Structure formats: C-alpha cells, structure tokens
C-alpha cells in the first residue's frame, strides 16, 4: 500500500509540475497575450496628433498607446518598430 501511495503522489506531482512549467513558458513567450504591443510591430499608422518632444499617443485596435519617436506633424505616416514596456516605438515612413 505504501508503494502505491508513493507512486501515485509522484505521478500527480510530476503532472502538476509539468502544467506549471508549461504555463511559465507561455507567460515568458514574446508572443504572450499580455505583451500585446508586440503584435503591432510593422504596422503603419497615420498620426492624428503630431509627436512633440518625441512623445505622443495613437489609437490601435481598441486601445490608446503612448508612442515615442522623432518630432512629426499631424498626418505623418509612422511605422511601429518596437516596444519599450507599454510604449510603442515609431519611425517615419518615407512617403
């Protein structure tokens, strides 16, 4: 009976450890859902408001994002080139 209890607890322990490890791997993935800014990299956007002092805001999807890049006037096209925390990095698109 003791051997059965030891075997069963080992099997359950390994199963739950594996589930935990998979969950941690998904959370640390660069494509994880909580890192949604990464899904916008490469997207071209027209600025409704210009970038002043290298900072501004845009609306992508259903969310407003802080952006950082060169000073640009309203109506300029920018491409999202990266993410720094919750700030999208943008650069001018040659028209």
Secondary structure as GFF3:
##gff-version 3
##sequence-region A 1 95
A	DSSP	alpha_helix	2	27	.	.	.	ID=ss1
A	DSSP	three_ten_helix	33	40	.	.	.	ID=ss2
A	DSSP	beta_strand	44	46	.	.	.	ID=ss3
A	DSSP	beta_strand	55	60	.	.	.	ID=ss4
A	DSSP	beta_strand	63	68	.	.	.	ID=ss5
A	DSSP	beta_strand	77	84	.	.	.	ID=ss6
A	DSSP	beta_strand	87	92	.	.	.	ID=ss7
###
